[in-house]
Structures are given as C-alpha cells and as structure tokens.
C-alpha cells in the first residue's frame, strides 16, 4: 500500500519532508485545501465579472507593462503567453531531486487558497509528482525576484503540453507524456500563469535539499574530526564543558558535548600526552564547527518559514475581499541565508583540510604522508592536494550573490536578490564539503590503524569498522580516486544513531 501525504494548511517541517522523501510518498489534496483553492478561484471569477478595476497580472500586462489593460476574452491567452515567453532558462538541467522538491513546494504554496488557481491545475502538478514526471528545468534564468520566473516557467510548460519532461529515465516532449496518460493540456484561467511563475520554489527547493544534506554533514564533520583527533593523539581538555559555558554559543556547547560523547571510552584520548596543546584545527573544533551549526540553524529557520508561505503575486484574500499586489516573491531572505550557509559549509571544509594536513605531517609518531612502506610509496600526499583545491574553490564560491542586483523590466524590477545564483553556489560548496570530509576520513582511518593495538571509543571503532568494509588500509601506493569516491558513498549511506542529536531547530 502506497504512503500518501495529504497537502493541507498544517505546517510542513523538516521531519515531514524527510518522511515524504524517504518513504517515496504520494501526494494528495486534503478536502480542506481543495475547498480553499476552489473558494479563491470562485471569488476571483466573480470579482472579474462584477468589477472593472485594473488588477495587476490578472487583466493587465506584466512588469513594466503593468498599465496595459487586457480584454476579458484574452485573459487566458495572456497567462499562456506569460508561461511561454518566460521559459528562457539555459545551462545544465538541475538535479531531478530538486525539481521534484520544486513540484512539492509549489503544490504546498498553492494549496493555501491565496493564488486563484484551478483545482485541476494543482491536481495535475500532483499527478506529475506521483508519476515521477520531472519537468526539464535549467540552472540559469532566475534573478530571485519576481520569484524564480524562468525555472518555474519551465516547470509549468508541461501543464500546457509544451516543453520537455524526464519520464522513465529519458527526456521526452511533454505532448508525448500527455498522450501516454490520456491527459488534456490545462487551459489556464485568469491569473494562473502568474501564480505558477511568481514564487520562490526554485530557491526553496535548493534550500530544502541543502538543509537535509547539511544536517547530516554537520554531524559527520564532528564524527570525522573526533576520529582525526584520536588518531593524531589529541587532547580532550578543550572540550570540557566549563570552557563552553563561559562562552555560551549554542553551537559551541553542542559541538563540545558531542565530541565528549564520541570520545568517551577511548584508550587513545585517555592516555598521557607528551604535548601540552593541539593545533587550532583540533583545539578549536567546538568554536569553528559550533559557529557553522549556528548558521545552519538560522538557515533552517528561514527555509522552514519559506516553505510554509504564499509567495506569488498578486495575493488574493477572498474573505477580506482584497487582491493585493506586493512583493512576497522577493528572495532576499533566501539569498542572505544561502550566502551564510555557503560560508558556514566552506569553513567546515577549511578546518577539515587542515586536520588532514596535520595527520600527514609526520608528527606524534605518525609516518610522513601516512606511508606504510616508505621509499617507493608517496602515500597520502595527493589526496590532501585534492582537498586543498576544493577548499580554495569554495572560498571563491563564497563571494556573496545577495549583495548584487541588476535592474530589469525597464526599471520596474529595480532591485533583485540574485538568490537563485546563491542557491546554485551553495549547492556546489556542499558537494565540495562532502568530498573534503571524505578525504579527511580516508586519512584519519589510515592514521588510526598506525595506533594499534590501542583503540578509540566504542562509537568511533564501530564507525571505523563499517568504513573499513568499503575502504581498506593502504600498504603500497595504489589508484586512490576510487577509494575517495567509495568514501563519499559511505558518507551518503551510513546511518547515524539517534544518540547523535541532529542539528535541527
């Protein structure tokens, strides 16, 4: 029996979204949401029949053409033209999992009954989602205000039997898809094209995907750093709770607490040390990881608000008899959050690469470059180069998009967020971070094997044992990129215990 998630006005949170994705749930409209959508559509139709006032995007042109009045007979064509003319995306197709999230979030936003769409239109988007019909959407085209116009136009084209979709593993014309399911193209009514295109679902889908990935990567950064610390023969004192309480940043306290838990029972951490201090990349893990955690929590707060919002324009309030043209489509809150997130993730990668470098240094009775059989072997010299190249790239990607704006639509849209660009950059930083952490784990595991027969903590030994099922200790030089790729896959697949509290609000 298929799992069905009924779209409603209830708050949709991270656990609900994660459950929908993990269970591959189908979507359905709740009776409440269907009634709200219909009520709003009926109100708009009645308002158009009875009033003769100009309503932006409903019976006028768009952008700087907002003062051009459109005849009643052309209102449907106006919306169709809008979708066609705005489908100007270029570049690579964005990841299919993000496109599927776009569908989910657009359906959620339209379900609140403030957008004036037909129930049929929302139901067709649900049909796309449930049948794994993925509109082809390209990376570039959104300025992040008036919403994500070009990407959402590409998402909407298949409703009209236009554009392309991915179906059954291949890209096909939307007309072919409609024929297969015996569906007729949607005939857009007044305001519908604008409701579909005005919105932040491109940015929001990236944000949701990133948050779900980053919650786990933040936890993995702590686990891997604890393994590195133990393998480096590091000290436990910097993680003492008293140190954190006199500088009580939430993320710092949480990180130190987690590190103490991760290292509990380690023979290595408990043994007497010859050195008084560790390098900053070990000693300052609570301060650096903690600051990133605090940023991640801020970003999660922003996106949880956004995915429970109505972001098209104009917005319709049937019960108040109001149609208000405003700016909920503006992506500035998201652009700032993405830029913040990119910096937070880049710093997790930055300090990770420094720990990798320290493990290779030949200090503390570890062999230079972790070479098991020195001489002909270069050992782990070059994986650190690879990590360094990604750390440097991340620094370049962290130039903020949110401080940029280019005037568009003949000055009507004179400030835009560039949030879509910040989303794409943050996604790349996240991918790089995952690989940087994989390289640190690759090195830390090699170093830990040089500490035998001493053991790390029960938790870290269990984590290490699972990793060694994928990647073995290296005695002699070999091709290493396959091990790095296997380590990345391990990080994606590994299930973390509930005892490791997630970085959630």
C-alpha positions in Angstrom: 0.0 0.0 0.0 1.4 3.4 -1.0 2.1 6.1 1.6 0.0 9.2 0.9 0.8 12.6 2.3 -2.2 14.9 2.1 -1.4 18.5 1.4 -3.0 20.8 4.0 -2.6 24.1 5.7 -0.7 22.5 8.6 2.9 23.5 9.0 5.2 21.3 6.9 8.5 20.8 8.8 11.8 19.0 8.2 10.6 15.7 9.6 7.6 15.7 7.4 9.6 16.5 4.2 12.2 13.9 5.1 9.5 11.3 5.7 7.8 12.1 2.3 11.1 11.7 0.5 12.4 8.7 2.4 9.1 6.8 2.1 8.7 7.9 -1.6 5.2 9.1 -0.6 2.4 10.0 -3.0 0.7 13.4 -2.6 -3.0 14.1 -2.3 -5.0 17.2 -1.7 -6.8 17.4 1.6 -10.5 18.3 1.5 -9.7 21.5 3.4 -7.1 22.6 0.8 -9.3 21.7 -2.2 -12.1 23.8 -0.7 -9.7 26.8 -0.1 -8.4 26.6 -3.7 -11.9 26.4 -5.1 -13.2 29.3 -2.9 -10.4 31.5 -4.1 -11.0 30.6 -7.7 -14.7 31.3 -7.4 -14.0 34.6 -5.7 -11.7 35.7 -8.5 -14.1 34.7 -11.3 -16.9 36.7 -9.5 -14.6 39.7 -9.0 -13.7 39.7 -12.6 -17.4 39.6 -13.7 -18.5 42.4 -11.3 -15.6 44.8 -11.1 -14.0 46.9 -13.8 -10.8 47.8 -11.9 -7.3 47.0 -13.1 -5.7 44.1 -11.3 -2.0 43.5 -11.9 -1.2 40.4 -13.9 -4.9 39.4 -14.0 -6.2 41.9 -16.5 -3.0 43.9 -17.1 0.4 43.2 -18.6 3.4 42.2 -16.5 6.4 44.0 -15.1 6.8 47.5 -16.7 3.7 46.6 -18.9 1.5 46.7 -15.7 -0.6 49.6 -17.0 -1.6 47.9 -20.3 -5.2 46.6 -19.8 -6.1 43.3 -21.4 -9.5 42.5 -22.7 -11.6 39.8 -20.9 -11.5 37.5 -23.9 -7.7 37.4 -23.9 -7.1 36.7 -20.2 -6.4 33.0 -20.7 -4.1 33.7 -23.6 -2.3 36.3 -21.5 -1.4 33.6 -19.0 -0.3 31.1 -21.6 1.8 33.8 -23.3 3.4 34.5 -19.9 4.5 30.9 -19.4 5.8 30.5 -22.9 7.7 33.8 -23.0 9.3 33.3 -19.6 10.7 29.9 -20.3 14.2 31.2 -21.1 16.4 29.0 -18.9 19.8 28.0 -20.0 22.7 25.9 -18.7 22.7 22.4 -17.2 19.5 20.7 -16.1 19.2 21.0 -12.4 19.2 17.8 -10.3 16.0 15.8 -10.6 15.6 15.6 -6.8 15.5 19.4 -6.6 12.9 19.6 -9.4 10.7 17.1 -7.6 11.0 19.3 -4.5 10.0 22.3 -6.6 6.8 20.5 -7.5 6.1 19.6 -3.9 6.7 23.1 -2.7 4.7 24.8 -5.4 1.8 22.5 -4.7 2.1 23.3 -1.0 2.1 27.1 -1.7 -0.9 27.0 -4.0 -2.8 24.9 -1.5 -3.3 27.8 0.9 -6.0 29.3 -1.3 -4.5 32.7 -1.9 -3.4 32.3 -5.5 -6.5 31.9 -7.6 -5.6 28.7 -9.5 -8.0 26.0 -10.6 -8.1 22.8 -8.5 -7.4 21.0 -11.8 -4.1 22.8 -12.2 -2.9 21.8 -8.7 -4.1 18.2 -9.3 -2.1 18.0 -12.5 1.1 19.1 -10.6 0.3 16.4 -8.1 -0.1 13.9 -11.0 3.4 14.9 -12.2 4.9 14.3 -8.8 3.1 11.0 -8.2 4.0 9.6 -11.6 7.6 10.7 -11.4 7.2 13.1 -14.3 10.1 15.6 -13.9 9.9 18.8 -16.0 13.2 19.8 -17.6 14.4 22.9 -15.8 17.7 24.7 -16.4 20.2 26.3 -14.0 20.2 29.9 -15.1 17.4 32.4 -15.6 16.1 33.5 -12.2 17.1 36.8 -10.6 15.4 35.7 -7.3 12.7 38.4 -7.7 9.7 38.4 -9.2 10.3 35.0 -7.9 12.0 32.3 -9.9 10.4 33.2 -13.2 12.3 31.2 -15.8 12.7 28.0 -13.8 9.1 28.0 -12.8 8.0 28.7 -16.4 9.9 25.5 -17.5 8.2 23.7 -14.6 4.8 24.9 -15.9 5.2 24.3 -19.6 4.3 20.6 -19.4 0.9 21.6 -17.9 0.2 23.1 -21.3 1.7 20.2 -23.3 4.9 22.2 -24.0 8.5 21.8 -23.1 10.1 18.6 -22.0 10.0 16.2 -19.1 12.1 13.3 -17.9 10.0 10.2 -17.7 11.0 6.5 -17.4 14.7 7.6 -17.4 14.6 9.6 -20.6 13.8 13.1 -21.8 10.6 13.3 -23.9 8.4 16.0 -25.3 5.5 17.0 -22.9 3.0 16.2 -25.6 4.1 12.6 -25.7 3.8 12.5 -21.9 0.2 13.8 -22.0 -0.7 11.3 -24.7 0.6 8.4 -22.6 -1.6 9.3 -19.6 -4.5 10.5 -21.8 -4.4 13.9 -20.2 -5.5 17.1 -22.0 -3.4 20.3 -21.7 -4.5 22.6 -18.9 -6.4 25.7 -20.2 -5.1 28.4 -17.9 -7.6 30.8 -16.5 -7.0 34.4 -15.4 -4.0 34.9 -13.0 -3.0 31.2 -13.2 0.2 31.7 -15.2 1.3 34.4 -12.8 0.5 32.1 -9.8 2.7 29.4 -11.2 5.6 31.6 -12.2 5.7 34.1 -9.3 7.2 32.2 -6.4 10.4 31.2 -4.7 10.2 27.4 -5.3 13.5 27.1 -7.3 15.4 28.7 -4.4 13.3 27.0 -1.7 13.8 23.5 -3.3 17.6 24.1 -3.3 17.3 25.3 0.3 15.3 22.3 1.5 17.6 19.8 -0.3 20.7 21.6 1.1 19.4 21.7 4.7 18.5 18.0 4.7 22.0 17.1 3.4 23.8 19.6 5.7 22.1 18.4 8.9 23.9 15.1 8.3 27.2 16.5 7.0 27.4 18.7 10.2 27.1 15.6 12.3 29.6 13.7 10.1 32.1 16.6 10.5 32.0 16.1 14.2 32.4 12.3 14.0 35.3 12.5 11.5 37.0 15.3 13.4 36.8 13.1 16.6 38.4 10.2 14.7 41.1 12.5 13.4 41.7 14.0 16.9 42.1 10.5 18.4 44.4 9.3 15.5 46.5 12.5 16.0 46.9 11.7 19.7 44.9 14.9 20.6 43.8 16.2 24.0 40.3 16.2 25.5 40.6 19.3 27.7 39.5 21.9 25.0 36.1 20.1 25.0 35.5 20.5 28.8 32.0 21.9 29.5 33.4 24.7 31.7 35.2 26.2 28.7 32.0 26.3 26.7 29.8 27.7 29.5 32.0 30.8 29.8 31.4 31.5 26.1 27.9 30.1 25.7 27.3 30.0 22.0 24.7 27.3 21.4 26.6 25.5 18.6 29.9 25.6 20.5 28.2 24.0 23.6 26.6 21.4 21.4 29.7 20.5 19.5 31.8 20.1 22.6 29.2 17.9 24.2 29.0 15.7 21.1 32.8 15.4 21.0 33.0 14.3 24.6 30.3 11.7 23.9 32.0 10.5 20.7 35.4 10.1 22.5 34.0 8.5 25.7 35.9 5.3 26.4 38.8 5.9 24.0 42.1 4.4 25.1 43.9 6.9 22.9 42.3 10.0 24.3 42.8 8.9 27.9 46.5 8.1 27.6 49.1 10.5 28.9 50.3 13.1 26.4 53.8 14.4 25.7 52.4 17.6 24.2 50.7 20.5 26.0 48.5 21.8 23.2 47.0 20.8 19.9 46.9 22.9 16.7 43.8 25.1 16.3 42.2 22.7 13.7 41.8 20.2 16.6 41.7 22.5 19.7 39.1 24.9 18.2 36.6 22.3 16.8 33.8 23.5 19.2 34.3 27.1 18.2 34.5 26.6 14.5 32.1 23.7 14.0 29.8 25.4 16.5 29.7 28.7 14.6 28.7 26.8 11.4 26.0 24.9 13.4 24.5 28.2 14.5 24.5 29.5 10.9 22.9 26.2 9.7 20.1 26.6 12.3 19.5 30.1 11.1 19.2 29.0 7.5 16.9 26.1 8.6 14.7 28.7 10.3 14.5 30.8 7.1 13.6 27.9 4.8 11.0 26.4 7.2 9.3 29.8 7.1 9.5 30.0 3.4 8.1 26.5 2.6 5.0 27.4 4.6 4.4 30.7 2.8 2.5 32.1 -0.2 5.0 33.7 -2.5 3.2 34.6 -5.7 1.8 38.0 -6.6 -0.8 39.5 -6.5 -2.2 37.7 -3.5 -5.9 37.0 -3.1 -7.8 37.2 0.2 -11.4 36.1 -0.6 -12.8 36.6 2.9 -11.5 40.1 3.2 -12.5 40.9 -0.4 -8.9 42.0 -1.2 -6.5 41.4 -4.0 -3.1 42.9 -3.0 -0.1 43.4 -5.3 3.0 43.2 -3.2 6.4 41.5 -3.0 6.4 38.1 -1.3 8.2 36.7 -4.3 11.4 38.6 -3.4 14.1 36.2 -2.5 16.3 38.4 -0.3 15.7 36.4 2.9 16.8 33.3 1.0 19.7 34.9 -0.8 21.2 36.1 2.5 20.6 32.6 4.0 22.3 30.8 1.1 25.3 33.1 1.3 25.5 32.5 5.0 25.2 28.7 4.5 27.9 28.6 1.9 30.3 30.4 4.2 29.4 28.0 7.1 30.0 25.0 4.9 33.2 26.3 3.5 34.6 26.8 7.0 33.7 23.2 7.9 35.7 22.2 4.8 38.5 24.6 5.5 39.2 23.3 9.0 38.8 19.7 7.8 41.5 20.1 5.2 43.8 21.5 7.9 43.3 18.4 10.1 44.1 16.2 7.1 47.3 18.2 6.6 48.3 17.7 10.2 47.8 14.0 10.0 50.3 13.9 7.1 52.9 16.0 8.9 55.0 13.1 10.4 54.3 14.4 13.9 53.4 12.4 17.0 54.9 9.2 15.8 52.8 9.0 12.7 54.8 8.3 9.5 55.1 11.2 6.9 52.2 11.1 4.5 50.9 8.0 6.4 53.1 5.7 4.2 53.0 2.2 5.5 56.0 1.1 3.3 58.1 4.3 2.7 60.6 4.7 -0.1 58.9 4.0 -3.4 55.5 5.0 -2.0 54.1 8.5 -1.9 51.2 7.5 0.4 48.5 10.1 1.2 50.3 13.1 -0.2 48.0 13.9 -3.1 44.5 13.5 -1.6 45.4 16.5 0.6 46.1 18.4 -2.7 42.7 17.5 -3.9 41.1 18.7 -0.7 43.1 21.9 -0.8 41.8 22.6 -4.4 38.2 22.2 -3.3 38.8 24.4 -0.2 40.2 27.1 -2.4 37.2 26.8 -4.9 34.8 27.1 -2.0 36.4 30.3 -1.0 35.8 31.7 -4.5 32.2 30.4 -4.5 31.6 32.2 -1.2 31.6 35.7 -2.7 28.0 36.7 -1.8 25.4 36.9 -4.5 23.0 38.7 -2.2 24.9 42.0 -2.4 24.4 42.1 -6.2 21.4 43.5 -8.1 20.9 44.2 -11.8 17.9 46.3 -12.8 15.4 44.5 -15.0 12.0 45.0 -16.7 12.7 48.6 -17.7 13.2 49.7 -14.1 10.1 48.2 -12.6 12.1 45.4 -11.0 14.9 47.7 -9.9 16.2 45.5 -7.0 16.6 41.8 -7.2 18.1 39.3 -4.8 20.2 37.0 -7.1 19.1 34.3 -4.6 19.0 31.7 -7.4 22.7 32.2 -8.1 23.5 32.0 -4.4 21.5 28.7 -4.2 23.5 27.1 -7.1 26.8 28.2 -5.5 25.8 26.9 -2.0 24.9 23.5 -3.6 28.4 23.3 -5.1 30.0 24.2 -1.8 28.0 21.5 -0.1 29.2 18.9 -2.7 32.8 20.0 -2.2 32.4 19.8 1.6 31.2 16.2 1.3 34.3 15.3 -0.6 36.7 17.2 1.7 35.2 15.3 4.7 35.6 12.1 2.8 39.3 12.8 2.3 39.7 13.6 6.0 38.1 10.3 6.9 40.3 8.5 4.4 43.4 9.9 6.1 42.1 9.5 9.7 41.3 5.9 9.2 44.8 5.2 7.9 46.3 7.1 10.8 44.2 5.2 13.3 45.5 1.9 12.1 49.0 3.1 12.9 47.9 3.4 16.6 47.1 -0.3 17.0 46.7 -2.1 19.3 45.2 0.9 21.2 41.6 1.6 20.5 39.4 4.6 20.0 35.9 4.9 21.6 33.3 2.2 21.1 31.3 4.5 18.9 34.2 5.6 16.7 35.5 2.0 16.5 32.1 0.9 15.2 32.0 3.7 12.7 35.6 2.8 11.6 34.7 -0.9 11.3 31.8 0.0 8.9 34.1 2.2 6.9 36.7 -0.5 6.6 34.1 -2.7 4.9 34.3 -0.2 2.0 37.9 1.1 2.1 40.9 -0.9 3.2 44.2 0.1 4.9 46.8 1.0 2.3 50.2 -0.7 2.4 51.5 0.3 -1.0 50.7 3.0 -3.5 47.5 2.4 -5.5 45.0 4.4 -7.6 43.2 6.4 -4.9 40.4 8.2 -6.6 38.2 5.1 -6.4 38.8 4.9 -2.6 37.8 8.6 -2.3 34.6 8.0 -4.3 33.8 5.0 -2.2 34.3 7.1 0.9 31.9 9.7 -0.4 29.3 6.9 -1.0 29.9 5.6 2.5 29.2 9.1 4.0 25.9 9.2 2.0 24.9 5.7 3.0 25.9 5.5 6.6 23.1 5.6 9.2 23.9 7.7 12.2 22.5 6.7 15.6 19.7 8.6 17.3 22.0 9.3 20.2 23.8 11.8 18.0 21.3 14.7 18.2 20.6 16.3 14.9 21.4 19.9 14.1 17.7 20.8 13.9 15.7 23.7 15.3 
